[in-house]
Amino acid sequence: MKNLKQILDGVKINRIINEDNAKEIQGIAFDSRKVEEGYVFVAEKGELADGHSYICSAVQSGAKVIVLDNASYMPESNDNTSVTYILTDDSSLALSQIACNFYDRPTEKLKLVGITGTNGKTTTVTLLYELFTALGYKCGKISTVENIVAGKVLPTQRTTPDSITLNRLFSDMVQQDCTYVFMEVSSHAIVQNRIGGLHFAGGIFSNITLDHLDYHKTFLAYIQAKKAFFDRLDKDAFALVNADDKNGLVMVQNTKAKVYTYGLSGAGYDYRTKIIESSFEGSDLLIDGKEVFVPMVGRFNAYNILAVYATAMLLGADKQQVLTDISLLKAAKGRFEIYKLKSGAYAVIDYAHTPDAVENVLKTINDCKTQVSQKVYTVIGCGGDRDKSKRPLMAKISQQLSDVLILTSDNPRSEKPEDIIKDMQQGLVNTSDTKTFTVADRAEAIKLACTMAEKDDIVLVAGKGHENYQEIYGEKHHFDDKEEVLRYM
């Protein structure tokens, strides 16, 4: 239980009406439908709705404190109301600080490491969680696939939860005696201040490529969103960046944290690795002069593994034990999962849904081919209501690196799958090297690829990975790429 003074610690207040510091706070909400007696309601202007429009509804439901950043919704005086109104510059920033205070600033009692970047977040977070669990620590994980509190798996709705959910999860982790927490930090979460007030022991930058321009509008704004995460790190934190990415060092230009670099190419990096050999069975890597076999494939996974190793070193783990345990780690669900079909062909399921990720996965598949006769079949679509600029690029890359290309549906959302496919087709070039099909029904597209593929051929089913649904006109329908592929095993 907290009083008003306690939960407002660190919140910038421009004006307050009916201040009552002894007022007991029962909970926090930014959705008026979740308000109960004694709650603080924080009115935010969101993408789809303005919380200020629901202040009256929140008060009727029992809210005793209203936090807002639109002065036109402030009462003129404290007459005829017992509700406390607090005007601040930014409601979303205030919400994150209030949530931290309400849950006793849990991240100050944990060693929280956040990772941001376009690709590799989920795999890196998952590997870190598995590694530090193997090292004997109780850990937490917050990711696109799932949230975990000391071994207990919880469902997740988005890559980075809202600030109330985040702090509640962190509080649970403290109660369960967790030491380390590994968390994906999305660009949306950074811009929307969902991570405001959190204390990070360190931050990792994986890479940045074209994505989310439907939200950020420009690539520069997307870069700046990622950079803002490192700008906010404290001087006692570490900032680990992939220096092979041309924007890697841009991320830490203004950080107060101690900067470390990793990569595959630079002699002057703090942490380096070299790929000795890679196949569908795994990769032989040379990490800090030690040869390690990991059951993961591809250059992109070499970066992920190296980021995990470097983070473990920065957190003080034993080098030899880390190298031993790394060799036992497996990739996250829906990330380059390999299956053998009845025909003797291979099927790879991967979450790749950006041009860079698709290129990385297909290059890895082609690098693993052992025979000239092996064909690559790619089944791919693009999400509806998202950045349209990447659609033709993804189709172009898929065409260039595949023998057979099947354009299909992903999560069309409010768009027609056929319209999305037409956008993708704009990237295709006239060539006889790649056979191209359009099959809007994703199940039929996967069936076509799996039945056409012969012994040792490789089928890539890209875009959805771990997701077990398709979102069509606002409804989620069960659909799992893995289930479809298993029909042909």
C-alpha positions in Angstrom: 0.0 0.0 0.0 1.4 3.4 -1.0 0.3 6.9 -0.2 0.1 9.7 -2.8 3.5 11.3 -1.8 5.3 7.9 -2.2 3.9 7.2 -5.7 4.6 10.7 -7.0 8.3 10.5 -6.1 10.3 11.6 -9.2 7.2 12.7 -11.1 7.3 16.2 -12.6 4.3 18.1 -11.3 3.2 21.3 -13.0 0.0 21.8 -11.1 -2.0 19.8 -8.5 -5.6 20.2 -7.2 -6.8 18.6 -4.0 -3.4 17.4 -2.9 -3.7 14.9 -0.1 -0.4 13.1 0.6 -2.0 10.7 3.1 -4.4 9.4 0.4 -3.9 5.6 0.1 -3.4 4.3 -3.4 -4.9 0.9 -4.1 -3.7 0.5 -7.7 -2.9 2.1 -11.0 -4.6 2.0 -14.4 -4.3 3.7 -17.8 -7.4 1.9 -19.1 -10.6 3.3 -17.5 -12.2 -0.1 -17.7 -9.7 -1.5 -15.2 -10.1 1.3 -12.6 -11.3 0.3 -9.1 -11.9 2.1 -5.9 -8.9 4.1 -4.7 -7.0 3.8 -8.0 -4.8 6.3 -9.8 -5.9 6.8 -13.4 -3.3 8.0 -15.8 -4.8 9.6 -18.9 -2.5 9.0 -21.9 -3.1 10.0 -25.5 -2.6 6.7 -27.4 -2.6 5.8 -31.1 -6.2 4.8 -31.1 -7.8 6.6 -28.2 -7.2 9.6 -25.9 -7.4 8.6 -22.2 -8.4 12.1 -21.3 -11.8 11.4 -22.8 -12.3 8.7 -20.2 -11.5 10.7 -17.0 -15.2 11.0 -16.0 -15.6 7.2 -16.5 -12.5 6.6 -14.3 -13.8 8.8 -11.5 -17.2 7.1 -11.6 -15.4 3.7 -11.2 -13.6 5.0 -8.1 -10.4 6.7 -9.2 -9.1 9.0 -6.5 -6.2 10.5 -8.4 -6.1 11.6 -12.0 -2.8 12.2 -13.8 -3.0 14.0 -17.1 -0.9 16.1 -19.5 -3.7 18.1 -21.2 -4.4 21.2 -19.2 -7.9 21.6 -20.7 -9.1 18.7 -18.7 -8.0 20.2 -15.3 -10.8 21.5 -13.0 -10.6 25.2 -12.4 -10.5 24.7 -8.6 -10.8 22.1 -6.0 -14.4 23.0 -5.3 -17.0 20.2 -5.5 -14.5 17.3 -6.0 -12.5 15.1 -3.7 -10.4 13.7 -6.6 -6.8 14.7 -6.8 -5.8 16.1 -10.3 -2.1 16.2 -11.2 -0.9 18.0 -14.4 2.4 16.8 -15.8 4.4 17.3 -19.0 4.1 13.7 -20.2 1.5 11.3 -18.8 3.3 8.2 -20.2 6.6 9.2 -18.5 4.6 9.9 -15.3 2.9 6.5 -15.6 6.2 4.6 -15.8 7.6 6.4 -12.7 4.4 5.9 -10.7 4.4 2.2 -11.6 8.0 1.9 -10.4 7.1 3.6 -7.1 4.0 1.6 -6.6 5.9 -1.7 -6.9 8.8 -0.5 -4.7 11.2 0.1 -7.6 11.9 -3.6 -8.2 14.5 -3.3 -10.9 16.9 -1.7 -8.3 16.8 -5.1 -6.6 17.5 -7.0 -9.8 20.3 -7.1 -12.4 18.3 -6.2 -15.5 19.8 -6.5 -18.9 17.8 -5.1 -21.9 18.5 -5.9 -25.6 17.3 -3.8 -28.5 17.7 -4.0 -32.2 15.8 -5.1 -35.3 16.8 -8.8 -35.3 18.1 -11.2 -32.7 16.4 -9.9 -29.6 14.3 -12.9 -28.8 17.1 -15.4 -29.4 19.6 -13.5 -27.4 17.3 -13.0 -24.4 16.2 -16.6 -24.5 19.9 -17.8 -24.6 20.8 -15.5 -21.7 17.9 -16.8 -19.6 18.8 -20.4 -20.4 22.5 -19.8 -19.7 22.2 -18.1 -16.4 19.6 -20.6 -15.3 22.1 -23.4 -16.1 24.7 -21.4 -14.1 22.5 -21.9 -11.1 20.7 -18.5 -10.8 17.0 -17.8 -10.6 16.1 -15.6 -13.5 13.4 -13.8 -15.3 12.7 -13.3 -19.0 10.6 -10.8 -20.9 10.3 -11.6 -24.6 8.1 -11.7 -27.7 7.5 -15.4 -27.2 6.9 -15.6 -23.4 7.5 -14.1 -20.1 9.1 -16.3 -17.4 9.4 -15.7 -13.6 11.7 -18.1 -11.9 10.7 -21.0 -14.3 7.0 -20.1 -14.4 5.9 -19.4 -18.0 3.4 -16.5 -18.5 1.7 -15.5 -21.7 2.8 -12.3 -23.4 0.8 -9.9 -25.6 3.7 -7.7 -27.0 7.5 -7.6 -27.1 7.7 -5.2 -24.2 4.7 -4.9 -21.9 3.2 -1.7 -20.6 5.0 -0.1 -17.6 2.4 -1.4 -15.0 2.7 -5.0 -16.2 6.5 -4.7 -16.4 6.9 -3.5 -12.8 4.4 -6.1 -11.6 6.4 -8.8 -13.3 9.7 -7.4 -11.8 8.1 -7.3 -8.4 7.1 -10.9 -8.7 10.7 -11.7 -9.7 12.0 -10.0 -6.6 9.5 -12.0 -4.5 10.8 -15.2 -6.2 14.4 -14.3 -5.4 15.5 -13.8 -9.0 18.9 -12.4 -9.5 19.1 -11.7 -13.3 16.4 -10.6 -15.7 16.8 -10.5 -19.5 14.4 -8.4 -21.5 13.6 -7.4 -25.1 13.3 -3.6 -25.5 11.3 -2.6 -28.5 11.5 0.8 -30.2 7.8 1.3 -29.5 8.4 0.8 -25.8 11.3 3.3 -25.8 9.3 6.0 -27.5 6.2 5.4 -25.4 8.2 5.5 -22.2 7.2 2.0 -21.1 10.8 1.5 -19.7 10.9 4.9 -17.9 12.2 4.6 -14.4 13.7 1.2 -14.8 17.2 0.5 -13.6 19.3 -1.4 -16.1 22.5 -3.2 -15.3 23.3 -3.2 -19.0 22.0 -2.8 -22.5 22.8 -4.7 -25.7 22.5 -3.5 -29.3 22.2 -6.3 -31.9 21.7 -4.5 -35.2 19.3 -2.2 -37.0 17.7 -2.6 -40.4 14.5 -1.4 -42.2 11.5 -2.1 -40.0 8.5 -0.4 -38.3 8.5 2.6 -40.6 4.7 2.5 -40.4 5.2 3.7 -36.8 8.4 5.7 -36.8 7.9 7.1 -40.4 11.6 7.5 -41.1 14.6 5.3 -40.7 16.4 8.1 -38.8 13.6 8.3 -36.3 13.8 4.5 -35.8 17.5 4.8 -35.2 17.0 7.6 -32.7 14.4 5.5 -30.9 16.9 2.7 -30.3 19.6 5.2 -29.4 17.4 6.7 -26.7 17.6 3.5 -24.7 21.4 3.8 -24.4 21.1 7.6 -23.8 19.2 6.7 -20.6 21.6 4.1 -19.2 23.3 5.1 -15.9 27.1 5.4 -15.6 27.3 2.2 -13.6 25.7 0.2 -16.5 27.4 -1.4 -19.5 26.5 -0.8 -23.1 27.4 -3.7 -25.4 27.1 -2.9 -29.1 27.5 -4.9 -32.3 30.3 -2.8 -33.9 29.9 -4.6 -37.2 26.6 -2.8 -37.7 27.3 0.7 -39.2 25.0 2.2 -36.6 26.5 0.3 -33.7 28.7 3.1 -32.3 26.0 5.7 -33.1 23.9 4.1 -30.4 26.4 4.9 -27.7 27.5 8.4 -28.8 25.8 10.0 -25.8 25.6 7.2 -23.3 26.9 7.5 -19.8 27.4 3.7 -19.6 30.7 1.9 -20.1 30.9 0.9 -23.7 32.0 -2.5 -25.0 32.1 -3.8 -28.6 31.5 -7.2 -30.2 31.5 -8.6 -33.7 33.0 -10.9 -36.3 35.3 -8.6 -38.2 37.0 -6.0 -36.1 40.4 -6.7 -34.6 40.0 -4.0 -32.0 36.7 -5.3 -30.6 36.4 -6.2 -26.9 34.7 -9.5 -27.9 35.1 -11.4 -31.2 34.2 -14.7 -32.7 35.0 -16.6 -35.9 32.9 -19.2 -37.7 35.1 -22.2 -38.3 32.3 -24.4 -39.9 28.5 -24.3 -40.1 26.0 -26.9 -41.1 22.4 -27.9 -40.3 23.7 -29.7 -37.3 25.3 -26.6 -35.8 28.3 -24.3 -35.9 31.9 -24.5 -34.7 32.9 -21.1 -33.3 36.1 -19.7 -32.1 35.3 -17.5 -29.1 38.1 -15.7 -27.2 40.5 -18.3 -28.6 38.4 -21.3 -27.5 36.6 -23.6 -30.0 33.0 -24.2 -29.1 30.3 -26.2 -30.9 26.8 -24.8 -30.7 23.6 -26.5 -32.1 22.7 -23.3 -34.0 23.2 -22.3 -37.6 24.3 -19.2 -39.4 26.2 -16.0 -39.1 23.3 -14.3 -37.4 23.4 -16.9 -34.6 27.2 -16.4 -34.3 26.4 -12.8 -33.4 23.7 -13.9 -30.9 26.0 -16.4 -29.2 28.8 -13.8 -29.0 26.5 -11.2 -27.4 25.4 -13.8 -24.9 29.1 -14.7 -24.1 30.1 -11.1 -23.8 27.2 -10.3 -21.5 28.0 -13.2 -19.3 31.6 -11.9 -19.0 30.4 -8.4 -18.2 28.2 -9.8 -15.5 31.1 -11.6 -13.9 30.3 -15.2 -14.8 33.1 -17.9 -15.0 34.5 -18.1 -18.6 35.1 -21.8 -18.8 31.7 -22.6 -17.3 30.0 -20.2 -19.7 31.7 -21.7 -22.7 30.7 -25.2 -21.6 27.1 -24.3 -21.0 26.8 -22.3 -24.3 27.5 -25.5 -26.2 24.3 -26.9 -24.8 22.0 -24.0 -25.6 19.2 -24.2 -28.2 17.6 -21.4 -30.2 14.3 -19.8 -29.3 11.0 -21.3 -30.5 10.4 -20.4 -34.2 14.0 -19.3 -34.8 15.6 -21.5 -37.5 13.8 -24.6 -36.3 14.8 -27.5 -38.6 12.6 -30.6 -39.4 13.1 -33.5 -41.8 10.1 -34.3 -44.1 9.0 -37.7 -45.3 10.5 -37.0 -48.7 13.9 -36.5 -47.1 13.7 -32.7 -47.6 14.4 -30.3 -44.8 12.0 -27.7 -43.5 13.1 -24.5 -41.7 10.7 -22.4 -39.7 11.8 -18.9 -38.9 10.4 -15.7 -37.7 12.2 -13.6 -40.3 9.9 -10.8 -41.3 12.3 -8.0 -42.3 14.4 -7.8 -45.5 17.7 -8.2 -43.5 16.4 -11.2 -41.5 15.1 -12.9 -44.7 18.4 -12.4 -46.4 20.4 -13.7 -43.4 18.3 -16.8 -43.2 18.3 -17.6 -46.9 22.1 -17.0 -47.1 22.6 -19.4 -44.2 20.4 -22.0 -45.9 22.4 -21.7 -49.1 25.7 -21.9 -47.2 24.6 -25.1 -45.7 23.8 -26.8 -49.0 26.1 -29.7 -49.7 25.0 -30.5 -53.2 24.5 -28.3 -56.3 21.2 -30.2 -57.0 19.6 -29.1 -53.7 16.8 -26.6 -54.3 15.5 -23.9 -51.9 11.8 -23.4 -51.6 10.7 -20.2 -49.8 7.2 -19.6 -48.5 6.8 -16.0 -47.4 4.2 -13.2 -46.8 4.1 -9.8 -45.2 2.0 -8.5 -42.4 -1.0 -6.2 -43.1 -1.3 -2.7 -41.7 2.5 -2.5 -41.3 5.4 -0.9 -43.1 4.7 -1.4 -46.8 8.1 -0.3 -48.0 9.7 -3.6 -47.0 7.2 -5.8 -49.0 8.9 -5.6 -52.4 12.3 -5.8 -50.8 11.5 -9.1 -49.0 10.1 -10.5 -52.3 13.1 -9.5 -54.2 15.6 -11.0 -51.7 13.6 -14.2 -51.6 13.5 -14.5 -55.3 17.3 -13.9 -55.6 18.1 -16.5 -53.0 15.5 -19.2 -53.8 14.9 -21.7 -56.5 11.1 -21.7 -55.9 9.3 -18.8 -54.4 5.7 -19.0 -53.0 4.2 -15.7 -52.0 1.4 -16.1 -49.5 -0.5 -14.6 -46.6 1.1 -13.7 -43.2 -1.1 -11.7 -40.8 -3.2 -9.7 -43.2 -5.0 -7.9 -40.4 -7.4 -5.4 -42.1 -5.9 -5.8 -45.6 -6.7 -8.3 -48.3 -3.9 -10.9 -48.7 -4.1 -10.5 -52.4 -3.3 -6.7 -52.1 -0.3 -7.5 -49.9 1.0 -10.0 -52.4 0.6 -7.5 -55.2 2.8 -5.1 -53.2 5.4 -7.9 -52.8 5.3 -8.6 -56.5 6.5 -5.1 -57.3 10.0 -6.2 -56.1 10.2 -9.2 -58.4 12.4 -9.1 -61.5 12.0 -11.0 -64.8 14.1 -14.1 -64.4 14.0 -17.7 -65.3 16.2 -18.7 -62.4 13.3 -18.8 -59.8 9.9 -20.3 -60.3 7.3 -18.1 -58.5 3.8 -19.0 -57.3 1.2 -17.0 -55.5 -1.0 -18.9 -53.0 -2.9 -16.7 -50.7 -4.0 -19.5 -48.4 -0.9 -20.0 -46.2 -1.7 -23.7 -45.4 -1.9 -24.5 -49.1 1.3 -22.6 -49.8 3.2 -24.6 -47.2 1.6 -27.8 -48.6 2.7 -26.9 -52.1 6.3 -26.3 -51.0 6.5 -29.5 -48.8 5.0 -31.7 -51.5 7.2 -30.3 -54.3 10.5 -30.6 -52.3 12.5 -33.7 -53.0 15.2 -35.4 -50.9 17.8 -33.0 -49.5 15.9 -29.9 -50.8 15.2 -27.2 -48.2 11.8 -25.5 -47.5 11.9 -22.2 -45.7 8.6 -21.1 -44.1 9.3 -17.5 -43.1 7.6 -14.7 -41.2 5.5 -16.2 -38.3 7.9 -18.4 -36.4 6.5 -19.0 -32.9 3.1 -17.4 -33.6 0.2 -19.8 -33.5 -2.4 -17.5 -35.1 -3.3 -15.5 -38.1 -4.9 -12.1 -37.6 -7.6 -11.5 -40.1 -10.0 -8.5 -40.0 -9.5 -8.0 -36.2 -9.9 -11.7 -35.3 -7.1 -14.1 -34.4 -7.6 -17.6 -36.0 -5.5 -20.5 -34.9 -2.6 -21.2 -37.3 0.8 -22.6 -36.6 3.5 -23.0 -39.3 5.0 -25.9 -37.3 1.8 -27.8 -37.2 1.4 -27.4 -41.0 5.0 -28.6 -41.5 4.6 -31.6 -39.2 1.9 -33.0 -41.5 4.7 -33.8 -44.0 7.2 -35.4 -41.6 
